[in-house]
Amino acid sequence: MGKTFEEFQKYVCGYRDLRFLFKKVEVMVERCTNEMRKRDAVLINEGAEGDGKSNASILEAGFIKSLTGRDIHLFFRLKEMMEFAQSTEGKIIIWDEPALDSLSSDAITSLNKDMTRLFMAIRKKRHFFLINYTKFWKFPEYIVVERALGMFRVYSVKEVQMGRFLYIKKSNLERLWNDHAKSKQKNYRKYSTFHGTFPEVMYDYFDSMDITINNKPHCTIKDYDDAKDEAIKAIGTKEGGMSKKELTLWKELNGVKYRVGHVTGEIQEKFAQSLRINRGTLREWSKIDLENTNLLGKRGFQDV
């Protein structure tokens, strides 16, 4: 049974490693609630697939809700988020685009152009944006350097132990960006100001937050999982922006992921270490819809 929002507030506010993050977030909240100046706030959650970006954004959104009473709105597709953000004011908005690494380069370029246009025009709406992204260097420079107020970098230890983070403040984001642009260095630790662990909150507290997903109100964690699965399925469609050749390669890659995700025991651990991924990612791979692989109709695909 899910826990209450009051229990969430008590739990996360007493979580020692998050105290500096919450101080940063309180300043960001002041920025986008100040009636004298109409400004928004943007916080990026960045990290590898399965390392906890979605969980981090729900944790942050819940804390912001506890300070402001604002509604939480979560979107898996940029188009729907843009339409909502342009027509409303003063919301907590999570953009949780799934499987960005599966999109074609042209699709990512188009997505980034749309996102840049949105954030250039929407500052006065006073939203608090939480954006989940896999690689900051694939993100629009304008948003990372000019618009983001900070970056919550999530990672796992030895690709297995999840729930670790580094926080990079606004004044260091340009340095982080420039280092990668010049020499492909990802100097997260060099530019971080504090670090620590963060707890799992999705499955205990999601239902208590009254979150709206893709404009559907009062969603549960099951609604979240279902909506995310649908969004991932859409990647292979015209909406996902793939050519026929890219779609074929994507399905072949998903077939490999599906098989690896169903390996168990010591072999699974060796796979995780060799591929530099964590067990959470392997669990996600094991749940890939077979319709999104090249395995359907082939003899023996169950024997993975």
C-alpha positions, 0 to 999 in steps of 0.5 A, spaced: 500 500 500 502 506 498 504 511 503 501 518 504 504 525 501 505 527 509 509 521 510 513 523 503 514 530 506 517 527 513 521 522 509 525 526 504 526 532 508 529 528 514 534 525 508 541 528 510 544 527 503 539 532 500 539 538 505 543 542 500 539 540 494 533 542 497 536 549 499 538 550 492 531 548 490 528 553 495 532 558 491 529 556 485 522 556 487 523 563 490 525 565 483 519 562 479 514 564 485 516 572 486 510 576 483 515 582 482 519 578 476 516 573 472 521 568 471 521 560 471 526 555 473 529 549 470 533 543 473 536 538 469 536 530 471 542 527 467 544 520 467 544 513 464 538 509 462 536 506 469 540 510 473 534 513 477 532 520 473 525 519 473 525 517 481 529 523 482 524 528 478 519 525 482 522 526 489 524 533 486 517 535 484 514 532 491 518 537 495 517 543 490 509 541 491 510 541 498 513 548 498 508 551 493 502 547 493 503 547 485 500 541 481 505 536 478 504 534 470 508 529 467 509 528 460 513 523 455 513 527 449 515 534 448 509 536 443 504 535 449 509 538 454 510 544 449 502 545 448 501 545 456 506 549 458 504 555 453 497 554 455 498 554 463 502 558 468 505 556 475 505 549 474 511 543 476 512 540 469 516 534 468 519 532 461 521 524 462 522 523 454 524 515 454 529 512 450 532 518 447 538 514 445 534 510 441 532 516 437 535 518 430 540 523 430 535 527 425 529 526 430 534 529 436 536 535 432 528 536 431 527 535 438 532 540 440 530 545 436 523 545 438 525 545 445 530 551 444 524 555 441 519 553 447 524 555 452 526 562 449 518 564 449 516 561 455 520 564 461 514 569 463 509 563 465 513 561 471 513 554 471 518 549 474 521 545 469 524 538 471 527 535 465 530 528 465 536 527 459 541 521 458 547 526 456 548 533 457 552 534 450 546 532 446 542 537 449 541 544 446 547 548 449 542 554 450 538 550 455 544 547 459 548 553 459 543 559 459 537 556 462 538 551 467 539 553 474 543 546 476 544 539 474 542 533 478 547 528 475 545 521 477 549 515 477 551 508 480 557 505 483 560 499 479 554 500 474 550 496 480 549 500 486 544 505 484 542 512 488 548 516 487 548 523 485 553 529 484 550 536 483 553 541 479 551 549 480 549 554 474 556 557 474 559 551 473 555 548 467 558 552 462 565 550 464 562 543 464 559 544 457 566 547 454 570 541 457 566 536 453 565 541 446 573 542 446 576 535 448 570 530 450 571 530 457 565 529 462 568 532 468 562 531 472 566 531 479 570 536 477 565 541 477 560 538 482 559 542 489 556 537 493 554 529 492 551 524 496 545 518 495 538 519 494 532 514 496 527 510 492 520 514 492 517 512 486 513 506 488 512 508 495 509 515 494 507 516 487 500 515 488 500 520 493 502 526 489 496 526 485 500 527 478 497 528 472 500 524 466 499 526 459 493 530 461 490 524 465 489 527 472 490 523 478 495 517 476 498 512 479 504 508 479 501 503 474 498 509 470 506 511 469 508 505 467 503 504 462 504 511 459 511 510 459 511 503 455 506 506 450 511 512 449 517 507 448 512 503 443 511 510 439 519 510 438 518 505 432 513 509 429 513 515 424 512 519 430 519 517 433 522 519 427 526 513 424 527 511 417 526 504 415 533 502 416 534 505 423 527 502 425 530 495 423 537 496 426 533 499 433 529 492 433 535 488 432 538 492 438 532 491 442 532 484 441 539 483 443 537 487 449 531 483 451 536 476 451 541 480 455 535 482 460 533 475 461 540 472 463 540 470 470 545 469 476 553 470 475 552 471 468 548 477 468 552 480 473 558 479 468 554 482 463 552 488 467 560 489 469 562 488 461 557 493 458 558 498 464 550 498 466 546 497 472 541 491 474 536 496 473 537 497 466 537 490 465 530 489 468 528 495 463 531 491 458 527 484 460 521 488 459 522 490 452 515 489 448 517 483 443 513 487 438 519 492 438 524 487 437 526 482 431 524 476 435 517 475 433 516 469 429 523 466 430 523 459 432 526 459 440 526 466 441 523 464 448 530 460 450 534 466 452 
